[in-house]
Amino acid sequence: MTVAHCPFCGDCDSDRQVVNEVGRHYRVYCLACGADGPIGESEDSAIKLWNHRPNPYDYGDLAG
């Protein structure tokens, strides 16, 4: 599974977004800026959570 670019710094080098083990869980970590993603039960779930994060500019029903 491919890890998407960092949503914080925009770094697109997939070698700089790594999956770290956190106890029995996993999360994606950006080596460029230090951002880390949500914790998943497996490497694949951590990558999916990182790749499918909500759009911070999607205000849904709040937009006038």
C-alpha positions in Angstrom: 0.0 0.0 0.0 1.3 3.5 -0.9 1.5 6.2 1.7 0.1 9.6 0.6 2.1 12.9 0.9 2.2 14.6 4.3 -0.9 16.8 4.8 1.1 19.1 7.0 4.3 19.9 5.1 3.3 18.5 1.7 6.4 16.3 1.4 5.8 13.8 -1.4 8.8 11.6 -0.9 7.2 8.3 0.1 10.6 7.3 1.7 10.1 10.0 4.2 6.6 8.9 5.4 7.3 5.7 7.4 5.1 3.4 9.5 6.2 3.1 13.1 5.2 0.5 15.6 3.7 1.9 18.7 3.3 -0.9 21.2 0.9 -3.3 19.4 -0.3 -0.6 17.1 1.0 1.4 14.1 1.0 5.0 12.8 2.5 6.8 9.8 5.2 9.3 10.7 6.6 12.1 8.4 10.4 12.3 8.7 10.3 15.7 7.0 8.3 17.6 9.6 7.6 15.2 12.4 3.9 14.9 11.9 2.3 11.6 12.8 -1.0 10.1 11.8 -3.8 8.3 13.7 -3.0 4.9 15.3 -4.2 1.8 13.5 -4.4 -1.8 14.5 -2.1 -2.9 11.6 0.3 -1.2 9.2 -2.3 -1.3 6.5 -5.0 0.4 8.7 -2.5 3.1 9.8 -1.7 3.8 6.1 -5.5 3.9 5.3 -6.1 6.3 8.1 -3.2 8.6 6.9 -4.3 8.4 3.3 -8.0 9.0 3.9 -8.0 11.9 6.4 -10.9 14.4 6.3 -10.5 17.5 4.2 -10.0 20.4 6.7 -11.7 22.8 4.2 -14.9 20.7 3.8 -17.3 22.5 6.1 -20.3 20.5 4.9 -23.6 22.0 6.2 -21.7 24.8 8.0 -20.9 26.6 4.8 -23.4 29.4 4.1 
